[in-house]
């Protein structure tokens, strides 16, 4: 049977080598990222030649009945030339395939998984990781005290992992009992001393932090207290919060991100740990040579019988359409970036499967409220009323998601206020609000956007909607890292990008503190940490620089929500906070679309599941052989 696939497009920066992959970061991007985001050394930059070489050594394992070719065109977007590679199906030749009548249902060991990811990894040391793709590798190589469990329908809970149990012992402290016999990849025992070391370095209280910056310290140091960190014995540790935060609501929810680090290896290796991490996770790092991160099974993994796979090659392929080609032609087993328009076609293709699951992945606007024309809330409201979100959901996301709600809490979350609804599409009201805000004739505004699918597509539709109400919109496409340099400089107007709230924490405190909070936390009583926080405050955490009386009310509510673990009280607090965010159009994160997370795979791949934040646990994946 001949299979016909729709035509599709991808966005590319450079086509010098294979026309498939993004070129090196420019110097400004690299320097800005290092200086302002402090993501650390050891960044390996992808080379197109490396991509081509990797796939040249790996013949396809499946023949798909289509012929796929690429041709390159150059178009002008926002006044800048952007090279686009059109990937299309041409002739097809029928072939005969044999499908086994009996499929295995019991997991089997063995095999290598070739897994695609979209964003280039920067740091393999969990303390220095800043992206979800870094996190994917962290989870493969490291374990944490606790994990998320459950699903969005039944509810998300915290369950023991490296800790066999935990209990609250007073209003400030929890006690964790560690499992015995767990070893790091170098053969050393995992003990409470390693947990203590991990906490101190994540929080910013160790000599390690004099050499290396952990961006995570900003999240944890205001709340967790090193003086209440107590090693009771080799397998018992107590962790506590500062006096200002009794019954700290996010306590347990903050811990899954803290991958346990071996003290001895970390101290001996220094910066080399970022390139050669040694965790206790199900897979060991063999080599990091872009575009591939190679891992092998940890034969001494503490969960009996796991992992199933022999090895994983984690391959950087930034463009979804290219990843799709690699999957359908047999080079890749599992892809995490799938073109929205093709997900059903892939799922209906014999030999393949696909998933489209709810997530916390936002396509959102970050508005710089220091600009006079964006400081007024009526202008910001006008921007939202002018956008036809449903058209974007239909034409760009092909229905895989929902309309974005003002703020951070999705409708499936326990803290969601059902009174909060998406701003409806009403260009007439948008024009009235522009006039009310003092701009009846509109103004010129720059829309900065990542120059990759799907955000550039969304930006084009937003530009059209805003110009319909009188704005003069200039799109500035660019690399994501370079764009964030302008965010830190406050030299941008509006940035259209993405944010996965579940990457931080399932608890609502995480995203609100990260994106909205504009004052020094009262828990930052340590002067040295205040100075360290200066690397991130005000621009690094106070995104959009929202200010004024309503912003201050919101900050107080964020504090209040952190000071109780009573879920009913917290729900009331965050409900009030959401009302303020919706009315004021708080500049930090205004979602346009809450997108589903898509994945596609060969039907021989089993056991793959993602949670609300995109995490997956590869020890459960097995390949039919």
C-alpha positions in Angstrom: 0.0 0.0 0.0 1.3 3.4 -0.9 1.2 5.9 2.0 0.7 9.6 1.1 2.0 12.3 3.5 1.1 15.9 3.6 3.7 18.5 2.7 5.3 20.4 5.5 7.9 23.0 6.3 10.7 23.6 8.8 12.6 26.7 9.7 16.4 26.6 9.6 19.1 29.2 10.1 21.8 27.9 7.9 22.0 25.2 5.2 25.7 24.8 4.7 25.8 21.2 5.8 22.9 18.9 5.2 20.3 21.7 5.3 18.8 20.1 8.4 20.2 21.6 11.5 20.8 24.9 13.2 24.3 26.3 13.0 26.6 27.4 15.8 25.4 30.0 18.3 26.7 33.4 17.4 29.3 34.9 19.7 26.9 37.4 21.2 24.5 34.7 22.2 27.1 32.6 23.8 28.6 35.4 25.8 25.3 36.8 26.9 24.1 33.4 28.0 27.3 32.8 30.0 27.3 36.2 31.6 23.7 36.8 32.3 22.0 33.4 32.7 25.1 31.9 34.4 24.4 28.4 33.0 28.0 27.4 33.4 30.8 26.1 31.4 31.0 22.9 29.3 28.6 24.0 26.7 28.9 21.8 23.6 27.7 23.5 20.4 26.1 21.4 17.8 27.8 21.1 14.4 25.9 20.1 11.3 28.7 17.9 10.2 28.4 16.0 13.4 24.7 15.4 12.8 25.3 14.1 9.3 28.1 11.9 10.5 26.0 10.3 13.2 23.2 9.4 10.9 25.6 8.3 8.1 26.8 5.5 10.5 23.2 4.4 11.2 21.3 2.8 8.4 17.5 3.1 8.5 15.8 0.2 10.2 12.4 0.7 8.5 11.6 1.5 4.9 8.7 3.9 4.5 6.9 3.9 1.2 7.7 7.5 0.3 10.6 9.4 -1.1 11.4 12.6 0.8 13.5 15.4 -0.5 14.4 18.9 0.6 14.8 22.1 -1.2 15.9 25.5 0.3 14.1 28.8 -0.1 14.9 32.2 1.4 12.0 34.4 2.7 11.9 37.7 4.5 10.3 37.7 8.0 10.2 40.9 10.0 12.7 42.5 7.7 15.2 39.7 8.2 16.1 36.9 5.8 15.2 33.4 7.2 16.3 30.3 5.4 13.5 27.7 5.2 13.9 24.2 4.0 10.8 22.7 2.4 10.6 19.0 3.1 8.2 17.2 0.8 7.0 13.8 -0.4 7.4 13.1 -4.0 7.1 9.7 -5.6 6.2 6.6 -3.7 6.9 2.9 -4.4 4.6 0.2 -3.0 6.4 -2.3 -0.8 5.2 -5.4 1.1 5.6 -5.6 4.9 4.9 -8.3 7.3 3.2 -7.5 10.6 3.5 -10.1 13.3 0.1 -11.5 14.5 1.2 -11.8 18.1 2.8 -8.8 19.9 4.7 -9.2 23.1 3.0 -7.8 26.2 5.8 -8.6 28.8 8.7 -6.1 28.9 12.0 -7.5 27.6 15.5 -6.3 28.2 17.9 -5.1 25.6 18.2 -2.7 22.7 19.2 0.9 22.2 16.7 3.7 22.1 17.4 6.6 19.7 15.7 9.6 21.2 15.3 13.0 19.7 15.2 16.3 21.7 14.6 19.8 20.4 16.7 22.1 22.6 20.5 21.8 22.8 21.7 20.7 26.2 23.9 23.1 28.1 24.6 21.6 31.5 24.5 18.0 32.6 25.2 18.9 36.3 21.6 19.2 37.7 22.7 22.1 39.9 23.5 24.1 36.8 20.8 22.9 34.4 18.4 25.5 33.1 16.3 23.9 30.4 13.8 21.0 30.2 16.2 19.1 27.8 18.9 19.4 30.5 16.3 18.0 32.9 15.6 15.0 30.7 19.2 14.0 30.9 19.4 14.7 34.7 16.5 12.3 35.3 18.3 9.6 33.3 21.5 9.9 35.2 20.4 11.1 38.7 17.7 10.3 41.2 15.9 12.5 43.8 14.6 11.9 47.3 10.9 11.9 46.1 9.1 11.9 42.8 5.8 13.1 41.3 3.2 10.3 40.8 -0.3 10.1 39.4 -1.9 11.9 36.5 -4.0 15.0 35.9 -7.3 13.1 36.1 -6.6 11.2 39.4 -4.4 13.9 40.9 -0.6 14.4 41.4 1.1 13.3 44.6 4.6 13.1 46.0 5.9 9.6 46.6 9.2 8.3 48.1 12.1 7.5 45.7 15.6 7.4 47.1 13.9 8.0 50.4 12.0 5.0 51.5 9.8 7.1 53.7 9.4 10.7 55.0 7.4 12.4 57.7 6.7 15.9 59.0 8.2 16.2 62.5 7.3 19.9 63.3 6.1 23.0 61.5 9.5 23.6 59.9 11.1 20.1 59.3 10.6 16.9 57.5 12.6 13.7 58.2 13.7 11.4 55.3 14.8 7.8 55.7 17.0 6.7 52.8 17.1 3.3 51.2 20.2 1.3 52.0 22.5 -0.2 49.4 22.1 2.5 46.7 25.3 3.2 44.9 26.5 6.0 42.6 27.8 5.2 39.2 31.4 5.3 40.6 30.5 2.5 43.1 30.4 4.7 46.2 27.5 4.5 48.6 24.7 7.1 48.6 24.3 8.4 52.2 22.7 11.2 54.1 26.0 13.2 53.8 25.5 13.3 50.0 22.0 14.5 50.5 23.3 17.2 52.8 25.9 18.2 50.3 23.4 18.3 47.5 21.0 20.6 49.4 23.8 23.0 50.4 25.1 23.3 46.8 21.6 23.7 45.3 20.7 26.3 47.9 23.9 28.3 47.5 25.5 27.7 50.9 28.6 25.6 50.1 32.1 26.5 49.1 31.2 24.9 45.7 29.0 27.9 45.1 32.1 30.2 45.3 33.3 28.6 42.1 30.1 27.8 40.3 26.7 29.5 40.1 23.6 27.4 40.7 20.6 29.3 39.3 18.4 27.2 41.5 19.7 28.9 44.6 17.4 31.7 44.0 14.4 29.4 44.2 15.5 27.6 47.4 17.7 29.8 49.5 15.0 32.2 50.6 13.0 29.4 52.1 15.2 26.4 53.2 17.4 26.9 56.2 20.9 25.3 56.3 20.9 25.5 60.1 18.0 23.1 60.1 19.7 20.7 57.8 20.7 17.7 60.1 22.3 14.4 59.3 20.9 12.1 62.0 22.8 9.0 60.8 24.0 7.5 57.5 20.5 7.0 56.2 18.4 9.6 58.0 18.4 13.4 57.3 16.2 16.2 58.4 15.4 19.2 56.1 13.8 22.4 57.4 12.7 25.9 56.3 13.5 29.3 57.7 11.7 30.7 60.7 9.8 33.1 58.3 8.2 30.2 56.6 6.5 27.7 59.0 4.4 25.1 57.3 5.9 26.0 54.0 3.4 24.9 51.4 5.7 24.0 48.5 8.1 22.0 50.7 7.7 18.5 49.2 6.8 19.8 45.8 10.2 21.5 45.5 12.2 18.4 46.1 11.9 16.3 42.9 14.1 18.8 41.1 16.9 18.3 43.5 18.9 15.4 42.0 21.3 13.9 44.6 25.0 14.5 43.9 27.9 12.5 45.2 30.0 14.8 47.4 33.3 13.1 46.8 33.0 13.0 43.0 31.7 16.5 42.8 34.5 18.0 44.9 37.2 16.0 43.1 35.9 16.8 39.6 35.0 20.4 40.0 33.9 21.8 36.6 34.4 18.4 34.9 31.3 17.2 36.7 29.2 19.2 34.3 30.6 17.2 31.4 30.8 13.8 33.2 28.1 13.6 35.8 28.0 10.7 38.2 24.6 10.0 39.7 22.6 7.1 41.0 20.1 7.0 38.1 19.2 4.2 35.7 21.7 5.2 33.0 25.3 6.2 33.0 26.8 8.8 30.7 29.3 7.4 28.2 30.0 10.3 26.0 28.7 13.9 25.3 29.7 14.7 21.8 27.1 16.9 20.0 24.7 16.2 18.6 24.6 13.0 20.6 24.6 12.3 24.4 25.3 8.5 24.8 24.2 6.6 27.8 24.3 3.0 28.9 22.3 1.0 31.4 23.4 1.2 35.1 23.8 -2.5 35.8 23.7 -1.8 39.6 20.5 0.3 39.5 18.7 -0.1 42.9 15.3 -0.9 41.4 15.3 -4.6 40.6 14.9 -5.5 37.0 15.3 -1.9 35.7 16.1 -0.4 33.3 15.1 -2.5 30.4 17.2 -0.7 27.7 20.8 -1.4 27.1 21.5 2.1 26.0 20.1 5.5 24.9 21.4 7.9 22.3 19.9 11.3 23.0 20.1 13.2 19.7 19.7 16.9 19.2 17.4 17.6 16.2 15.8 21.0 16.7 13.3 21.1 13.8 10.1 19.0 14.3 9.7 18.3 10.6 13.2 17.0 10.3 12.7 14.8 13.4 9.5 13.5 11.8 11.5 12.5 8.7 14.1 10.8 10.8 11.4 8.8 12.6 9.5 7.7 9.5 12.6 6.7 7.7 13.8 4.5 10.6 16.7 6.5 11.9 15.1 7.5 15.2 12.9 5.5 17.6 11.2 8.3 19.6 10.7 12.0 18.9 9.6 14.7 21.4 9.1 17.5 18.9 6.3 16.6 16.5 4.6 19.0 14.0 1.1 19.5 15.3 -0.5 19.1 11.9 1.1 15.7 11.4 0.4 14.0 14.8 -2.8 12.1 13.6 -1.1 11.1 10.4 1.8 9.6 12.2 -0.5 7.8 14.7 -2.5 6.3 11.8 0.7 5.2 10.0 1.2 1.4 10.3 4.3 0.8 12.4 4.1 4.0 14.4 2.3 5.5 17.3 1.8 9.0 18.8 0.5 10.7 21.9 -1.0 14.2 22.6 -1.2 14.9 26.3 -2.2 17.8 28.4 0.7 19.7 29.8 1.8 23.0 31.4 3.5 24.1 28.2 2.6 27.8 27.5 3.1 29.8 24.3 3.0 33.2 26.0 3.7 36.9 25.8 6.3 38.5 28.1 5.5 42.2 28.2 8.1 44.8 29.2 6.1 47.1 31.5 9.0 49.6 31.8 8.1 50.8 28.3 5.7 53.7 28.6 3.3 52.4 26.0 3.1 49.0 27.8 2.9 50.2 31.3 -0.8 51.0 31.2 -3.1 48.0 32.0 -5.7 49.1 29.4 -3.1 48.8 26.7 -2.1 45.3 27.9 -5.8 44.3 28.0 -6.2 45.6 24.4 -3.3 43.4 23.3 -5.1 40.3 24.6 -8.6 41.2 23.3 -7.0 41.7 19.9 -5.6 38.2 19.5 -7.7 35.5 17.9 -6.5 32.7 20.0 -9.0 30.2 18.6 -7.6 30.8 15.1 -4.1 30.2 16.4 -5.1 27.0 18.2 -6.8 25.7 15.0 -4.3 26.7 12.4 -1.0 26.4 14.2 -1.7 23.8 16.9 -4.4 22.0 15.0 -6.5 21.7 18.1 -3.8 20.2 20.3 -4.2 22.4 23.4 -6.6 24.9 24.9 -6.8 28.7 24.9 -4.4 30.3 27.3 -5.7 31.6 30.6 -4.4 34.8 32.2 -1.6 33.8 34.6 0.0 30.5 35.4 -2.6 28.0 36.7 -4.2 25.7 34.1 -7.8 24.6 34.5 -6.8 21.1 35.5 -4.8 22.3 38.6 -6.2 22.2 42.1 -5.5 25.9 42.6 -7.3 27.0 39.4 -10.0 29.7 39.9 -12.9 28.8 37.7 -13.9 32.4 37.4 -10.8 33.0 35.3 -11.4 32.6 31.5 -9.4 33.4 28.4 -9.7 37.0 27.1 -12.3 36.7 24.3 -11.4 37.9 20.8 -12.9 41.3 20.5 -11.0 43.7 18.2 -13.6 46.5 18.7 -13.1 46.4 22.5 -9.3 46.3 21.9 -9.5 49.5 20.0 -11.6 51.2 22.7 -9.1 50.1 25.3 -6.2 51.5 23.3 -7.9 54.8 23.2 -8.7 54.6 27.0 -5.0 53.9 27.6 -4.0 57.0 25.7 -3.1 55.5 22.3 -6.1 56.0 20.0 -3.8 55.9 16.9 -1.8 52.9 18.2 2.0 52.8 18.4 5.0 51.0 17.0 6.0 47.9 18.9 8.6 45.2 18.4 7.6 41.5 18.8 10.6 39.4 19.6 10.2 35.6 18.9 12.2 32.4 18.7 12.7 31.8 15.0 11.6 28.2 15.1 8.3 26.3 14.8 5.6 26.9 16.0 6.4 30.3 17.6 7.3 32.1 14.5 4.0 31.0 13.0 2.1 32.3 16.0 4.0 35.6 15.9 2.8 36.2 12.3 -0.8 35.7 13.3 -0.4 38.0 16.4 1.2 40.6 14.2 -1.8 40.5 11.9 -4.3 40.8 14.7 -2.5 43.7 16.4 -2.1 45.6 13.1 -5.9 45.3 12.7 -6.4 47.5 15.8 -3.8 50.1 14.7 -0.5 48.9 16.0 2.6 48.9 13.8 4.3 45.6 14.6 7.9 44.7 13.8 8.8 41.0 14.2 12.4 40.3 15.4 13.1 36.6 15.0 16.2 35.2 16.8 17.8 32.4 18.6 16.2 31.7 22.0 19.4 32.4 24.0 20.1 35.6 22.2 16.6 36.7 22.8 16.8 36.2 26.5 19.9 38.5 26.5 17.6 41.3 25.4 15.1 40.4 28.1 17.8 40.7 30.8 18.8 44.1 29.3 15.2 45.2 29.2 15.8 46.4 25.7 12.8 44.4 24.3 9.1 45.3 24.0 7.3 42.0 23.9 8.8 38.5 23.7 6.7 35.6 22.4 8.2 32.4 23.7 7.4 29.3 25.7 7.3 28.3 29.4 6.6 24.9 31.0 5.2 25.6 34.5 5.6 22.0 35.4 9.4 22.2 34.9 9.6 24.2 38.1 7.1 22.5 40.4 3.5 21.3 40.4 3.0 23.7 43.3 1.6 27.1 42.2 4.2 29.0 44.3 7.0 28.0 41.8 5.8 29.8 38.6 4.4 32.8 40.5 7.6 33.4 42.5 9.7 32.8 39.4 7.9 35.2 37.0 6.1 37.8 39.1 7.8 38.3 42.4 9.5 41.7 42.4 10.9 42.2 45.9 13.7 40.7 47.9 12.2 37.7 49.8 12.2 38.2 53.6 13.9 34.8 54.0 17.0 36.2 52.3 18.5 37.3 55.6 22.0 36.1 54.6 23.9 39.1 53.2 26.1 37.0 50.9 23.0 35.4 49.4 21.4 38.7 48.9 24.5 39.7 46.8 24.3 36.4 45.0 20.6 37.0 44.3 21.6 40.3 42.7 22.8 38.2 39.7 19.1 37.4 39.2 17.1 40.2 40.7 15.6 42.3 39.5 15.7 41.2 35.9 16.3 37.5 36.3 13.2 36.8 38.4 11.0 39.9 38.1 10.1 39.2 34.5 8.3 42.0 32.8 9.1 44.3 35.8 5.4 44.6 36.8 5.1 47.4 39.4 2.6 49.5 41.2 0.0 48.9 44.0 -1.6 45.9 42.4 1.7 44.3 41.8 2.6 44.7 45.5 -0.7 43.1 46.5 0.2 40.2 44.2 3.7 39.9 45.9 2.1 39.8 49.3 -0.3 37.0 48.2 2.7 35.0 46.8 4.3 35.3 50.3 1.0 34.4 52.0 0.6 31.3 49.8 4.0 30.0 50.7 3.4 30.3 54.5 0.7 27.7 54.8 0.3 24.0 53.8 -3.5 24.1 54.2 -4.7 23.4 50.7 -8.1 25.1 51.2 -6.4 28.3 52.4 -3.9 28.2 49.6 -6.7 27.7 47.0 -8.4 30.8 48.3 -5.1 32.8 48.2 -4.2 31.8 44.6 -7.8 32.4 43.5 -7.5 36.0 44.6 -4.0 36.2 43.0 -5.4 35.0 39.7 -8.0 37.7 39.7 -5.4 40.4 40.0 -3.2 38.9 37.3 -6.2 38.7 34.9 -7.4 42.2 35.5 -4.0 43.8 35.4 -2.6 41.6 32.6 0.5 41.0 34.7 3.3 41.5 32.2 5.4 38.4 33.0 3.5 35.6 31.5 0.3 36.0 29.4 -0.4 32.6 27.8 -1.9 32.6 24.3 -2.1 28.8 24.0 -1.6 26.0 26.6 -0.3 23.4 24.3 -0.4 19.6 24.5 2.9 17.9 24.6 3.4 15.6 21.6 5.5 12.5 21.1 5.8 10.0 18.3 7.5 6.7 18.2 7.9 3.3 16.5 5.3 0.9 17.6 8.1 -1.3 18.9 8.7 1.2 21.7 6.7 0.6 24.9 6.4 2.1 28.3 6.9 5.8 27.3 4.8 8.2 29.4 5.3 11.9 30.1 4.0 13.8 33.1 2.5 17.3 33.2 5.9 18.9 33.0 7.3 16.8 30.2 9.3 14.4 32.4 9.6 10.8 31.5 11.3 7.9 33.2 13.2 5.9 30.7 13.9 3.0 33.0 10.4 1.9 32.2 10.8 2.0 28.4 11.4 -1.2 26.5 11.8 -2.1 22.9 10.0 -5.0 21.2 12.6 -7.2 19.7 
